[in-house]
Amino acid sequence: MAEPSRLQIYEVERSSEQEGVCTARCISGVARVGQTFGPDGAGEVSTDSLITLKAIERYRNNVDFFDPPGTARVFLSGESVKALSRGSIISEVY
């Protein structure tokens, strides 16, 4: 089984109740469009805290994935996006 994706938020560019745009660094695994994430180390994650990776932008181009130690502009959706801040880590949820 592949190592789960983990993203560390570097900067929150904008955020609303359901969507956000952040600069993030991939710290493990391969982050792919469509993956679902939750708070790092949360164990069992409720559906309210899930975050979906909707798009990835690198060097002003949309890409389908990025891996460590890459940094990208990520477009996220989900109720807990509004809780993200600099240094937050989110982990892939299976």
PDB file of N, CA, C and O in Angstrom:
ATOM      1  N   MET A   1       0.851  -1.190   0.000  1.00  0.00           N
ATOM      2  CA  MET A   1       0.000   0.000   0.000  1.00  0.00           C
ATOM      3  C   MET A   1       0.893   1.249   0.000  1.00  0.00           C
ATOM      4  O   MET A   1       1.875   1.316   0.740  1.00  0.00           O
ATOM      5  N   ALA A   2       0.555   2.205  -0.811  1.00  0.00           N
ATOM      6  CA  ALA A   2       1.324   3.438  -0.931  1.00  0.00           C
ATOM      7  C   ALA A   2       1.183   4.292   0.328  1.00  0.00           C
ATOM      8  O   ALA A   2       0.200   4.202   1.064  1.00  0.00           O
ATOM      9  N   GLU A   3       2.185   5.108   0.542  1.00  0.00           N
ATOM     10  CA  GLU A   3       2.173   6.020   1.685  1.00  0.00           C
ATOM     11  C   GLU A   3       1.056   7.048   1.509  1.00  0.00           C
ATOM     12  O   GLU A   3       0.904   7.595   0.417  1.00  0.00           O
ATOM     13  N   PRO A   4       0.267   7.329   2.556  1.00  0.00           N
ATOM     14  CA  PRO A   4      -0.831   8.292   2.425  1.00  0.00           C
ATOM     15  C   PRO A   4      -0.305   9.706   2.149  1.00  0.00           C
ATOM     16  O   PRO A   4       0.759  10.090   2.633  1.00  0.00           O
ATOM     17  N   SER A   5      -1.053  10.450   1.383  1.00  0.00           N
ATOM     18  CA  SER A   5      -0.694  11.839   1.081  1.00  0.00           C
ATOM     19  C   SER A   5      -0.907  12.704   2.312  1.00  0.00           C
ATOM     20  O   SER A   5      -1.886  12.550   3.042  1.00  0.00           O
ATOM     21  N   ARG A   6       0.037  13.620   2.524  1.00  0.00           N
ATOM     22  CA  ARG A   6      -0.098  14.610   3.599  1.00  0.00           C
ATOM     23  C   ARG A   6       0.319  15.961   3.039  1.00  0.00           C
ATOM     24  O   ARG A   6       1.340  16.075   2.360  1.00  0.00           O
ATOM     25  N   LEU A   7      -0.470  16.973   3.325  1.00  0.00           N
ATOM     26  CA  LEU A   7      -0.176  18.335   2.885  1.00  0.00           C
ATOM     27  C   LEU A   7      -0.025  19.246   4.091  1.00  0.00           C
ATOM     28  O   LEU A   7      -0.795  19.165   5.047  1.00  0.00           O
ATOM     29  N   GLN A   8       0.977  20.113   4.035  1.00  0.00           N
ATOM     30  CA  GLN A   8       1.154  21.125   5.068  1.00  0.00           C
ATOM     31  C   GLN A   8       0.797  22.481   4.452  1.00  0.00           C
ATOM     32  O   GLN A   8       1.352  22.872   3.425  1.00  0.00           O
ATOM     33  N   ILE A   9      -0.119  23.177   5.082  1.00  0.00           N
ATOM     34  CA  ILE A   9      -0.573  24.473   4.577  1.00  0.00           C
ATOM     35  C   ILE A   9       0.488  25.525   4.883  1.00  0.00           C
ATOM     36  O   ILE A   9       0.898  25.701   6.030  1.00  0.00           O
ATOM     37  N   TYR A  10       0.922  26.221   3.831  1.00  0.00           N
ATOM     38  CA  TYR A  10       1.907  27.285   3.994  1.00  0.00           C
ATOM     39  C   TYR A  10       1.220  28.639   4.102  1.00  0.00           C
ATOM     40  O   TYR A  10       1.606  29.481   4.912  1.00  0.00           O
ATOM     41  N   GLU A  11       0.189  28.840   3.269  1.00  0.00           N
ATOM     42  CA  GLU A  11      -0.530  30.109   3.278  1.00  0.00           C
ATOM     43  C   GLU A  11      -1.975  29.873   2.850  1.00  0.00           C
ATOM     44  O   GLU A  11      -2.238  29.110   1.920  1.00  0.00           O
ATOM     45  N   VAL A  12      -2.892  30.520   3.522  1.00  0.00           N
ATOM     46  CA  VAL A  12      -4.306  30.491   3.115  1.00  0.00           C
ATOM     47  C   VAL A  12      -4.557  31.777   2.338  1.00  0.00           C
ATOM     48  O   VAL A  12      -4.544  32.865   2.912  1.00  0.00           O
ATOM     49  N   GLU A  13      -4.785  31.651   1.028  1.00  0.00           N
ATOM     50  CA  GLU A  13      -5.021  32.825   0.184  1.00  0.00           C
ATOM     51  C   GLU A  13      -6.429  33.349   0.375  1.00  0.00           C
ATOM     52  O   GLU A  13      -6.643  34.552   0.521  1.00  0.00           O
ATOM     53  N   ARG A  14      -7.386  32.437   0.374  1.00  0.00           N
ATOM     54  CA  ARG A  14      -8.768  32.824   0.638  1.00  0.00           C
ATOM     55  C   ARG A  14      -9.539  31.593   1.102  1.00  0.00           C
ATOM     56  O   ARG A  14      -9.220  30.455   0.757  1.00  0.00           O
ATOM     57  N   SER A  15     -10.555  31.870   1.888  1.00  0.00           N
ATOM     58  CA  SER A  15     -11.344  30.772   2.424  1.00  0.00           C
ATOM     59  C   SER A  15     -12.749  31.264   2.719  1.00  0.00           C
ATOM     60  O   SER A  15     -12.954  32.408   3.123  1.00  0.00           O
ATOM     61  N   SER A  16     -13.709  30.380   2.512  1.00  0.00           N
ATOM     62  CA  SER A  16     -15.104  30.692   2.807  1.00  0.00           C
ATOM     63  C   SER A  16     -15.673  29.504   3.576  1.00  0.00           C
ATOM     64  O   SER A  16     -14.924  28.659   4.066  1.00  0.00           O
ATOM     65  N   GLU A  17     -16.964  29.446   3.676  1.00  0.00           N
ATOM     66  CA  GLU A  17     -17.611  28.356   4.410  1.00  0.00           C
ATOM     67  C   GLU A  17     -17.332  26.989   3.799  1.00  0.00           C
ATOM     68  O   GLU A  17     -17.221  26.006   4.531  1.00  0.00           O
ATOM     69  N   GLN A  18     -17.215  26.904   2.476  1.00  0.00           N
ATOM     70  CA  GLN A  18     -17.089  25.605   1.809  1.00  0.00           C
ATOM     71  C   GLN A  18     -15.869  25.457   0.909  1.00  0.00           C
ATOM     72  O   GLN A  18     -15.574  24.347   0.467  1.00  0.00           O
ATOM     73  N   GLU A  19     -15.143  26.553   0.623  1.00  0.00           N
ATOM     74  CA  GLU A  19     -14.032  26.480  -0.320  1.00  0.00           C
ATOM     75  C   GLU A  19     -12.842  27.283   0.170  1.00  0.00           C
ATOM     76  O   GLU A  19     -12.978  28.219   0.958  1.00  0.00           O
ATOM     77  N   GLY A  20     -11.664  26.891  -0.321  1.00  0.00           N
ATOM     78  CA  GLY A  20     -10.471  27.634   0.018  1.00  0.00           C
ATOM     79  C   GLY A  20      -9.387  27.440  -1.023  1.00  0.00           C
ATOM     80  O   GLY A  20      -9.355  26.441  -1.741  1.00  0.00           O
ATOM     81  N   VAL A  21      -8.499  28.420  -1.088  1.00  0.00           N
ATOM     82  CA  VAL A  21      -7.327  28.350  -1.952  1.00  0.00           C
ATOM     83  C   VAL A  21      -6.123  28.555  -1.052  1.00  0.00           C
ATOM     84  O   VAL A  21      -6.035  29.545  -0.326  1.00  0.00           O
ATOM     85  N   CYS A  22      -5.190  27.602  -1.108  1.00  0.00           N
ATOM     86  CA  CYS A  22      -4.026  27.635  -0.233  1.00  0.00           C
ATOM     87  C   CYS A  22      -2.759  27.305  -1.009  1.00  0.00           C
ATOM     88  O   CYS A  22      -2.807  26.667  -2.061  1.00  0.00           O
ATOM     89  N   THR A  23      -1.633  27.748  -0.477  1.00  0.00           N
ATOM     90  CA  THR A  23      -0.345  27.256  -0.936  1.00  0.00           C
ATOM     91  C   THR A  23       0.009  26.140   0.031  1.00  0.00           C
ATOM     92  O   THR A  23      -0.011  26.334   1.247  1.00  0.00           O
ATOM     93  N   ALA A  24       0.334  24.969  -0.509  1.00  0.00           N
ATOM     94  CA  ALA A  24       0.601  23.813   0.346  1.00  0.00           C
ATOM     95  C   ALA A  24       1.831  23.066  -0.146  1.00  0.00           C
ATOM     96  O   ALA A  24       2.160  23.083  -1.332  1.00  0.00           O
ATOM     97  N   ARG A  25       2.499  22.412   0.793  1.00  0.00           N
ATOM     98  CA  ARG A  25       3.652  21.581   0.483  1.00  0.00           C
ATOM     99  C   ARG A  25       3.258  20.133   0.707  1.00  0.00           C
ATOM    100  O   ARG A  25       2.681  19.797   1.742  1.00  0.00           O
ATOM    101  N   CYS A  26       3.566  19.271  -0.257  1.00  0.00           N
ATOM    102  CA  CYS A  26       3.314  17.843  -0.095  1.00  0.00           C
ATOM    103  C   CYS A  26       4.441  17.280   0.763  1.00  0.00           C
ATOM    104  O   CYS A  26       5.610  17.366   0.387  1.00  0.00           O
ATOM    105  N   ILE A  27       4.098  16.709   1.906  1.00  0.00           N
ATOM    106  CA  ILE A  27       5.138  16.192   2.805  1.00  0.00           C
ATOM    107  C   ILE A  27       5.223  14.670   2.802  1.00  0.00           C
ATOM    108  O   ILE A  27       6.159  14.106   3.369  1.00  0.00           O
ATOM    109  N   SER A  28       4.259  13.995   2.173  1.00  0.00           N
ATOM    110  CA  SER A  28       4.373  12.541   1.979  1.00  0.00           C
ATOM    111  C   SER A  28       3.346  12.088   0.954  1.00  0.00           C
ATOM    112  O   SER A  28       2.343  12.759   0.715  1.00  0.00           O
ATOM    113  N   GLY A  29       3.618  10.938   0.354  1.00  0.00           N
ATOM    114  CA  GLY A  29       2.705  10.384  -0.639  1.00  0.00           C
ATOM    115  C   GLY A  29       2.656  11.221  -1.901  1.00  0.00           C
ATOM    116  O   GLY A  29       3.545  12.033  -2.155  1.00  0.00           O
ATOM    117  N   VAL A  30       1.621  11.019  -2.684  1.00  0.00           N
ATOM    118  CA  VAL A  30       1.378  11.788  -3.901  1.00  0.00           C
ATOM    119  C   VAL A  30      -0.019  12.386  -3.782  1.00  0.00           C
ATOM    120  O   VAL A  30      -1.007  11.659  -3.677  1.00  0.00           O
ATOM    121  N   ALA A  31      -0.095  13.712  -3.799  1.00  0.00           N
ATOM    122  CA  ALA A  31      -1.390  14.391  -3.710  1.00  0.00           C
ATOM    123  C   ALA A  31      -2.006  14.455  -5.096  1.00  0.00           C
ATOM    124  O   ALA A  31      -1.371  14.919  -6.043  1.00  0.00           O
ATOM    125  N   ARG A  32      -3.240  13.990  -5.217  1.00  0.00           N
ATOM    126  CA  ARG A  32      -3.926  13.931  -6.510  1.00  0.00           C
ATOM    127  C   ARG A  32      -5.282  14.626  -6.438  1.00  0.00           C
ATOM    128  O   ARG A  32      -5.956  14.614  -5.409  1.00  0.00           O
ATOM    129  N   VAL A  33      -5.654  15.224  -7.551  1.00  0.00           N
ATOM    130  CA  VAL A  33      -6.981  15.850  -7.652  1.00  0.00           C
ATOM    131  C   VAL A  33      -8.033  14.783  -7.347  1.00  0.00           C
ATOM    132  O   VAL A  33      -7.955  13.661  -7.847  1.00  0.00           O
ATOM    133  N   GLY A  34      -9.008  15.145  -6.529  1.00  0.00           N
ATOM    134  CA  GLY A  34     -10.087  14.226  -6.170  1.00  0.00           C
ATOM    135  C   GLY A  34      -9.881  13.507  -4.849  1.00  0.00           C
ATOM    136  O   GLY A  34     -10.818  12.900  -4.330  1.00  0.00           O
ATOM    137  N   GLN A  35      -8.670  13.561  -4.288  1.00  0.00           N
ATOM    138  CA  GLN A  35      -8.428  12.898  -3.005  1.00  0.00           C
ATOM    139  C   GLN A  35      -9.189  13.603  -1.890  1.00  0.00           C
ATOM    140  O   GLN A  35      -9.490  14.794  -1.960  1.00  0.00           O
ATOM    141  N   THR A  36      -9.485  12.821  -0.867  1.00  0.00           N
ATOM    142  CA  THR A  36     -10.162  13.340   0.311  1.00  0.00           C
ATOM    143  C   THR A  36      -9.181  13.352   1.474  1.00  0.00           C
ATOM    144  O   THR A  36      -8.438  12.394   1.684  1.00  0.00           O
ATOM    145  N   PHE A  37      -9.187  14.458   2.232  1.00  0.00           N
ATOM    146  CA  PHE A  37      -8.271  14.653   3.345  1.00  0.00           C
ATOM    147  C   PHE A  37      -9.048  14.953   4.621  1.00  0.00           C
ATOM    148  O   PHE A  37     -10.204  15.376   4.581  1.00  0.00           O
ATOM    149  N   GLY A  38      -8.389  14.727   5.752  1.00  0.00           N
ATOM    150  CA  GLY A  38      -8.930  15.079   7.057  1.00  0.00           C
ATOM    151  C   GLY A  38      -7.805  15.613   7.916  1.00  0.00           C
ATOM    152  O   GLY A  38      -6.645  15.567   7.505  1.00  0.00           O
ATOM    153  N   PRO A  39      -8.115  16.122   9.101  1.00  0.00           N
ATOM    154  CA  PRO A  39      -7.089  16.631   9.995  1.00  0.00           C
ATOM    155  C   PRO A  39      -6.064  15.539  10.313  1.00  0.00           C
ATOM    156  O   PRO A  39      -6.439  14.394  10.563  1.00  0.00           O
ATOM    157  N   ASP A  40      -4.780  15.887  10.303  1.00  0.00           N
ATOM    158  CA  ASP A  40      -3.718  14.920  10.553  1.00  0.00           C
ATOM    159  C   ASP A  40      -3.822  14.366  11.970  1.00  0.00           C
ATOM    160  O   ASP A  40      -3.994  15.119  12.928  1.00  0.00           O
ATOM    161  N   GLY A  41      -3.717  13.053  12.095  1.00  0.00           N
ATOM    162  CA  GLY A  41      -3.726  12.405  13.404  1.00  0.00           C
ATOM    163  C   GLY A  41      -5.087  12.351  14.066  1.00  0.00           C
ATOM    164  O   GLY A  41      -5.177  12.082  15.264  1.00  0.00           O
ATOM    165  N   ALA A  42      -6.142  12.597  13.319  1.00  0.00           N
ATOM    166  CA  ALA A  42      -7.480  12.632  13.909  1.00  0.00           C
ATOM    167  C   ALA A  42      -8.089  11.248  14.109  1.00  0.00           C
ATOM    168  O   ALA A  42      -9.126  11.118  14.758  1.00  0.00           O
ATOM    169  N   GLY A  43      -7.452  10.207  13.556  1.00  0.00           N
ATOM    170  CA  GLY A  43      -8.024   8.870  13.669  1.00  0.00           C
ATOM    171  C   GLY A  43      -9.315   8.784  12.881  1.00  0.00           C
ATOM    172  O   GLY A  43      -9.334   9.071  11.684  1.00  0.00           O
ATOM    173  N   GLU A  44     -10.384   8.394  13.536  1.00  0.00           N
ATOM    174  CA  GLU A  44     -11.708   8.331  12.890  1.00  0.00           C
ATOM    175  C   GLU A  44     -12.147   9.752  12.560  1.00  0.00           C
ATOM    176  O   GLU A  44     -12.182  10.612  13.440  1.00  0.00           O
ATOM    177  N   VAL A  45     -12.481  10.002  11.295  1.00  0.00           N
ATOM    178  CA  VAL A  45     -12.819  11.354  10.842  1.00  0.00           C
ATOM    179  C   VAL A  45     -14.295  11.415  10.462  1.00  0.00           C
ATOM    180  O   VAL A  45     -14.781  10.574   9.705  1.00  0.00           O
ATOM    181  N   SER A  46     -15.010  12.417  10.991  1.00  0.00           N
ATOM    182  CA  SER A  46     -16.417  12.582  10.633  1.00  0.00           C
ATOM    183  C   SER A  46     -16.520  13.189   9.240  1.00  0.00           C
ATOM    184  O   SER A  46     -15.595  13.857   8.777  1.00  0.00           O
ATOM    185  N   THR A  47     -17.630  12.960   8.585  1.00  0.00           N
ATOM    186  CA  THR A  47     -17.816  13.484   7.229  1.00  0.00           C
ATOM    187  C   THR A  47     -17.817  15.011   7.214  1.00  0.00           C
ATOM    188  O   THR A  47     -17.521  15.615   6.183  1.00  0.00           O
ATOM    189  N   ASP A  48     -18.145  15.646   8.345  1.00  0.00           N
ATOM    190  CA  ASP A  48     -18.137  17.111   8.429  1.00  0.00           C
ATOM    191  C   ASP A  48     -16.732  17.686   8.313  1.00  0.00           C
ATOM    192  O   ASP A  48     -16.571  18.836   7.903  1.00  0.00           O
ATOM    193  N   SER A  49     -15.714  16.908   8.665  1.00  0.00           N
ATOM    194  CA  SER A  49     -14.351  17.440   8.662  1.00  0.00           C
ATOM    195  C   SER A  49     -13.565  17.064   7.406  1.00  0.00           C
ATOM    196  O   SER A  49     -12.366  17.334   7.328  1.00  0.00           O
ATOM    197  N   LEU A  50     -14.217  16.448   6.431  1.00  0.00           N
ATOM    198  CA  LEU A  50     -13.513  16.036   5.216  1.00  0.00           C
ATOM    199  C   LEU A  50     -13.266  17.213   4.276  1.00  0.00           C
ATOM    200  O   LEU A  50     -14.089  18.121   4.157  1.00  0.00           O
ATOM    201  N   ILE A  51     -12.114  17.173   3.614  1.00  0.00           N
ATOM    202  CA  ILE A  51     -11.704  18.201   2.661  1.00  0.00           C
ATOM    203  C   ILE A  51     -11.359  17.507   1.356  1.00  0.00           C
ATOM    204  O   ILE A  51     -10.624  16.520   1.359  1.00  0.00           O
ATOM    205  N   THR A  52     -11.875  18.003   0.241  1.00  0.00           N
ATOM    206  CA  THR A  52     -11.592  17.420  -1.072  1.00  0.00           C
ATOM    207  C   THR A  52     -10.642  18.326  -1.841  1.00  0.00           C
ATOM    208  O   THR A  52     -10.831  19.541  -1.894  1.00  0.00           O
ATOM    209  N   LEU A  53      -9.625  17.724  -2.434  1.00  0.00           N
ATOM    210  CA  LEU A  53      -8.671  18.441  -3.270  1.00  0.00           C
ATOM    211  C   LEU A  53      -9.285  18.558  -4.668  1.00  0.00           C
ATOM    212  O   LEU A  53      -9.332  17.579  -5.413  1.00  0.00           O
ATOM    213  N   LYS A  54      -9.755  19.755  -5.020  1.00  0.00           N
ATOM    214  CA  LYS A  54     -10.486  19.979  -6.268  1.00  0.00           C
ATOM    215  C   LYS A  54      -9.575  20.287  -7.453  1.00  0.00           C
ATOM    216  O   LYS A  54      -9.881  19.895  -8.579  1.00  0.00           O
ATOM    217  N   ALA A  55      -8.465  20.980  -7.222  1.00  0.00           N
ATOM    218  CA  ALA A  55      -7.545  21.338  -8.304  1.00  0.00           C
ATOM    219  C   ALA A  55      -6.169  21.641  -7.732  1.00  0.00           C
ATOM    220  O   ALA A  55      -6.031  22.020  -6.569  1.00  0.00           O
ATOM    221  N   ILE A  56      -5.153  21.464  -8.574  1.00  0.00           N
ATOM    222  CA  ILE A  56      -3.763  21.740  -8.208  1.00  0.00           C
ATOM    223  C   ILE A  56      -3.168  22.619  -9.302  1.00  0.00           C
ATOM    224  O   ILE A  56      -3.306  22.333 -10.491  1.00  0.00           O
ATOM    225  N   GLU A  57      -2.508  23.686  -8.886  1.00  0.00           N
ATOM    226  CA  GLU A  57      -1.867  24.587  -9.836  1.00  0.00           C
ATOM    227  C   GLU A  57      -0.382  24.720  -9.488  1.00  0.00           C
ATOM    228  O   GLU A  57      -0.022  25.061  -8.361  1.00  0.00           O
ATOM    229  N   ARG A  58       0.479  24.442 -10.490  1.00  0.00           N
ATOM    230  CA  ARG A  58       1.930  24.610 -10.317  1.00  0.00           C
ATOM    231  C   ARG A  58       2.449  25.428 -11.479  1.00  0.00           C
ATOM    232  O   ARG A  58       2.173  25.126 -12.640  1.00  0.00           O
ATOM    233  N   TYR A  59       3.206  26.470 -11.157  1.00  0.00           N
ATOM    234  CA  TYR A  59       3.773  27.340 -12.192  1.00  0.00           C
ATOM    235  C   TYR A  59       2.698  27.805 -13.184  1.00  0.00           C
ATOM    236  O   TYR A  59       2.917  27.837 -14.395  1.00  0.00           O
ATOM    237  N   ARG A  60       1.535  28.162 -12.633  1.00  0.00           N
ATOM    238  CA  ARG A  60       0.383  28.675 -13.394  1.00  0.00           C
ATOM    239  C   ARG A  60      -0.234  27.667 -14.357  1.00  0.00           C
ATOM    240  O   ARG A  60      -0.964  28.046 -15.273  1.00  0.00           O
ATOM    241  N   ASN A  61       0.057  26.398 -14.153  1.00  0.00           N
ATOM    242  CA  ASN A  61      -0.531  25.328 -14.960  1.00  0.00           C
ATOM    243  C   ASN A  61      -1.297  24.376 -14.061  1.00  0.00           C
ATOM    244  O   ASN A  61      -0.837  24.046 -12.967  1.00  0.00           O
ATOM    245  N   ASN A  62      -2.460  23.932 -14.512  1.00  0.00           N
ATOM    246  CA  ASN A  62      -3.206  22.926 -13.764  1.00  0.00           C
ATOM    247  C   ASN A  62      -2.544  21.576 -13.976  1.00  0.00           C
ATOM    248  O   ASN A  62      -2.211  21.202 -15.101  1.00  0.00           O
ATOM    249  N   VAL A  63      -2.356  20.846 -12.879  1.00  0.00           N
ATOM    250  CA  VAL A  63      -1.773  19.511 -12.934  1.00  0.00           C
ATOM    251  C   VAL A  63      -2.671  18.554 -12.170  1.00  0.00           C
ATOM    252  O   VAL A  63      -3.525  18.982 -11.394  1.00  0.00           O
ATOM    253  N   ASP A  64      -2.478  17.250 -12.390  1.00  0.00           N
ATOM    254  CA  ASP A  64      -3.308  16.243 -11.734  1.00  0.00           C
ATOM    255  C   ASP A  64      -2.746  15.779 -10.397  1.00  0.00           C
ATOM    256  O   ASP A  64      -3.483  15.240  -9.571  1.00  0.00           O
ATOM    257  N   PHE A  65      -1.438  15.983 -10.171  1.00  0.00           N
ATOM    258  CA  PHE A  65      -0.814  15.514  -8.931  1.00  0.00           C
ATOM    259  C   PHE A  65       0.473  16.279  -8.664  1.00  0.00           C
ATOM    260  O   PHE A  65       1.013  16.942  -9.550  1.00  0.00           O
ATOM    261  N   PHE A  66       0.964  16.175  -7.411  1.00  0.00           N
ATOM    262  CA  PHE A  66       2.306  16.622  -7.065  1.00  0.00           C
ATOM    263  C   PHE A  66       2.784  15.809  -5.873  1.00  0.00           C
ATOM    264  O   PHE A  66       1.983  15.250  -5.124  1.00  0.00           O
ATOM    265  N   ASP A  67       4.108  15.750  -5.707  1.00  0.00           N
ATOM    266  CA  ASP A  67       4.686  14.900  -4.663  1.00  0.00           C
ATOM    267  C   ASP A  67       5.769  15.663  -3.904  1.00  0.00           C
ATOM    268  O   ASP A  67       6.135  16.772  -4.292  1.00  0.00           O
ATOM    269  N   PRO A  68       6.287  15.065  -2.811  1.00  0.00           N
ATOM    270  CA  PRO A  68       7.299  15.741  -2.006  1.00  0.00           C
ATOM    271  C   PRO A  68       8.570  15.991  -2.813  1.00  0.00           C
ATOM    272  O   PRO A  68       8.911  15.184  -3.678  1.00  0.00           O
ATOM    273  N   PRO A  69       9.248  17.041  -2.562  1.00  0.00           N
ATOM    274  CA  PRO A  69       8.954  18.136  -1.627  1.00  0.00           C
ATOM    275  C   PRO A  69       8.218  19.283  -2.300  1.00  0.00           C
ATOM    276  O   PRO A  69       8.376  20.439  -1.907  1.00  0.00           O
ATOM    277  N   GLY A  70       7.415  18.972  -3.311  1.00  0.00           N
ATOM    278  CA  GLY A  70       6.750  19.992  -4.115  1.00  0.00           C
ATOM    279  C   GLY A  70       5.786  20.874  -3.358  1.00  0.00           C
ATOM    280  O   GLY A  70       5.190  20.479  -2.356  1.00  0.00           O
ATOM    281  N   THR A  71       5.653  22.091  -3.874  1.00  0.00           N
ATOM    282  CA  THR A  71       4.704  23.064  -3.355  1.00  0.00           C
ATOM    283  C   THR A  71       3.767  23.435  -4.490  1.00  0.00           C
ATOM    284  O   THR A  71       4.188  23.513  -5.644  1.00  0.00           O
ATOM    285  N   ALA A  72       2.502  23.664  -4.174  1.00  0.00           N
ATOM    286  CA  ALA A  72       1.522  24.007  -5.196  1.00  0.00           C
ATOM    287  C   ALA A  72       0.419  24.863  -4.590  1.00  0.00           C
ATOM    288  O   ALA A  72       0.236  24.923  -3.374  1.00  0.00           O
ATOM    289  N   ARG A  73      -0.295  25.510  -5.469  1.00  0.00           N
ATOM    290  CA  ARG A  73      -1.516  26.219  -5.082  1.00  0.00           C
ATOM    291  C   ARG A  73      -2.626  25.187  -5.187  1.00  0.00           C
ATOM    292  O   ARG A  73      -2.834  24.603  -6.250  1.00  0.00           O
ATOM    293  N   VAL A  74      -3.339  24.959  -4.095  1.00  0.00           N
ATOM    294  CA  VAL A  74      -4.375  23.929  -4.076  1.00  0.00           C
ATOM    295  C   VAL A  74      -5.742  24.561  -3.828  1.00  0.00           C
ATOM    296  O   VAL A  74      -5.884  25.515  -3.063  1.00  0.00           O
ATOM    297  N   PHE A  75      -6.734  23.999  -4.498  1.00  0.00           N
ATOM    298  CA  PHE A  75      -8.109  24.456  -4.386  1.00  0.00           C
ATOM    299  C   PHE A  75      -8.868  23.361  -3.645  1.00  0.00           C
ATOM    300  O   PHE A  75      -8.959  22.227  -4.115  1.00  0.00           O
ATOM    301  N   LEU A  76      -9.411  23.713  -2.482  1.00  0.00           N
ATOM    302  CA  LEU A  76     -10.017  22.743  -1.579  1.00  0.00           C
ATOM    303  C   LEU A  76     -11.490  23.045  -1.370  1.00  0.00           C
ATOM    304  O   LEU A  76     -11.925  24.189  -1.496  1.00  0.00           O
ATOM    305  N   SER A  77     -12.261  21.999  -1.046  1.00  0.00           N
ATOM    306  CA  SER A  77     -13.666  22.208  -0.682  1.00  0.00           C
ATOM    307  C   SER A  77     -14.008  21.324   0.508  1.00  0.00           C
ATOM    308  O   SER A  77     -13.407  20.270   0.717  1.00  0.00           O
ATOM    309  N   GLY A  78     -14.976  21.774   1.274  1.00  0.00           N
ATOM    310  CA  GLY A  78     -15.427  21.039   2.458  1.00  0.00           C
ATOM    311  C   GLY A  78     -15.656  21.985   3.621  1.00  0.00           C
ATOM    312  O   GLY A  78     -15.106  23.085   3.663  1.00  0.00           O
ATOM    313  N   GLU A  79     -16.471  21.544   4.558  1.00  0.00           N
ATOM    314  CA  GLU A  79     -16.841  22.396   5.693  1.00  0.00           C
ATOM    315  C   GLU A  79     -15.667  22.814   6.562  1.00  0.00           C
ATOM    316  O   GLU A  79     -15.687  23.909   7.124  1.00  0.00           O
ATOM    317  N   SER A  80     -14.646  21.979   6.690  1.00  0.00           N
ATOM    318  CA  SER A  80     -13.544  22.315   7.595  1.00  0.00           C
ATOM    319  C   SER A  80     -12.424  23.113   6.941  1.00  0.00           C
ATOM    320  O   SER A  80     -11.406  23.382   7.579  1.00  0.00           O
ATOM    321  N   VAL A  81     -12.596  23.499   5.670  1.00  0.00           N
ATOM    322  CA  VAL A  81     -11.589  24.341   5.005  1.00  0.00           C
ATOM    323  C   VAL A  81     -11.388  25.639   5.782  1.00  0.00           C
ATOM    324  O   VAL A  81     -10.266  26.136   5.881  1.00  0.00           O
ATOM    325  N   LYS A  82     -12.455  26.180   6.327  1.00  0.00           N
ATOM    326  CA  LYS A  82     -12.372  27.453   7.054  1.00  0.00           C
ATOM    327  C   LYS A  82     -11.483  27.371   8.299  1.00  0.00           C
ATOM    328  O   LYS A  82     -11.046  28.401   8.811  1.00  0.00           O
ATOM    329  N   ALA A  83     -11.211  26.158   8.789  1.00  0.00           N
ATOM    330  CA  ALA A  83     -10.374  25.987   9.980  1.00  0.00           C
ATOM    331  C   ALA A  83      -8.881  25.894   9.653  1.00  0.00           C
ATOM    332  O   ALA A  83      -8.055  25.886  10.566  1.00  0.00           O
ATOM    333  N   LEU A  84      -8.525  25.824   8.378  1.00  0.00           N
ATOM    334  CA  LEU A  84      -7.116  25.701   8.008  1.00  0.00           C
ATOM    335  C   LEU A  84      -6.372  27.007   8.231  1.00  0.00           C
ATOM    336  O   LEU A  84      -6.914  28.093   8.025  1.00  0.00           O
ATOM    337  N   SER A  85      -5.118  26.881   8.657  1.00  0.00           N
ATOM    338  CA  SER A  85      -4.254  28.045   8.848  1.00  0.00           C
ATOM    339  C   SER A  85      -2.818  27.618   8.570  1.00  0.00           C
ATOM    340  O   SER A  85      -2.539  26.434   8.381  1.00  0.00           O
ATOM    341  N   ARG A  86      -1.921  28.577   8.547  1.00  0.00           N
ATOM    342  CA  ARG A  86      -0.508  28.291   8.289  1.00  0.00           C
ATOM    343  C   ARG A  86      -0.016  27.216   9.260  1.00  0.00           C
ATOM    344  O   ARG A  86      -0.181  27.338  10.473  1.00  0.00           O
ATOM    345  N   GLY A  87       0.592  26.159   8.707  1.00  0.00           N
ATOM    346  CA  GLY A  87       1.135  25.091   9.525  1.00  0.00           C
ATOM    347  C   GLY A  87       0.192  23.902   9.696  1.00  0.00           C
ATOM    348  O   GLY A  87       0.617  22.835  10.140  1.00  0.00           O
ATOM    349  N   SER A  88      -1.089  24.075   9.347  1.00  0.00           N
ATOM    350  CA  SER A  88      -2.030  22.950   9.444  1.00  0.00           C
ATOM    351  C   SER A  88      -1.559  21.815   8.541  1.00  0.00           C
ATOM    352  O   SER A  88      -1.030  22.049   7.454  1.00  0.00           O
ATOM    353  N   ILE A  89      -1.756  20.588   9.004  1.00  0.00           N
ATOM    354  CA  ILE A  89      -1.419  19.410   8.203  1.00  0.00           C
ATOM    355  C   ILE A  89      -2.697  18.599   8.010  1.00  0.00           C
ATOM    356  O   ILE A  89      -3.426  18.311   8.959  1.00  0.00           O
ATOM    357  N   ILE A  90      -2.944  18.242   6.750  1.00  0.00           N
ATOM    358  CA  ILE A  90      -4.088  17.387   6.445  1.00  0.00           C
ATOM    359  C   ILE A  90      -3.581  16.104   5.817  1.00  0.00           C
ATOM    360  O   ILE A  90      -2.612  16.119   5.058  1.00  0.00           O
ATOM    361  N   SER A  91      -4.235  14.989   6.132  1.00  0.00           N
ATOM    362  CA  SER A  91      -3.820  13.674   5.670  1.00  0.00           C
ATOM    363  C   SER A  91      -4.925  13.016   4.848  1.00  0.00           C
ATOM    364  O   SER A  91      -6.115  13.202   5.103  1.00  0.00           O
ATOM    365  N   GLU A  92      -4.496  12.249   3.863  1.00  0.00           N
ATOM    366  CA  GLU A  92      -5.441  11.512   3.019  1.00  0.00           C
ATOM    367  C   GLU A  92      -6.285  10.566   3.860  1.00  0.00           C
ATOM    368  O   GLU A  92      -5.781   9.907   4.769  1.00  0.00           O
ATOM    369  N   VAL A  93      -7.575  10.506   3.546  1.00  0.00           N
ATOM    370  CA  VAL A  93      -8.515   9.618   4.213  1.00  0.00           C
ATOM    371  C   VAL A  93      -8.962   8.593   3.188  1.00  0.00           C
ATOM    372  O   VAL A  93      -9.357   8.948   2.078  1.00  0.00           O
ATOM    373  N   TYR A  94      -8.902   7.335   3.556  1.00  0.00           N
ATOM    374  CA  TYR A  94      -9.314   6.268   2.624  1.00  0.00           C
ATOM    375  C   TYR A  94     -10.762   5.920   2.808  1.00  0.00           C
ATOM    376  O   TYR A  94     -11.281   5.046   2.113  1.00  0.00           O
TER     377      TYR A  94
END
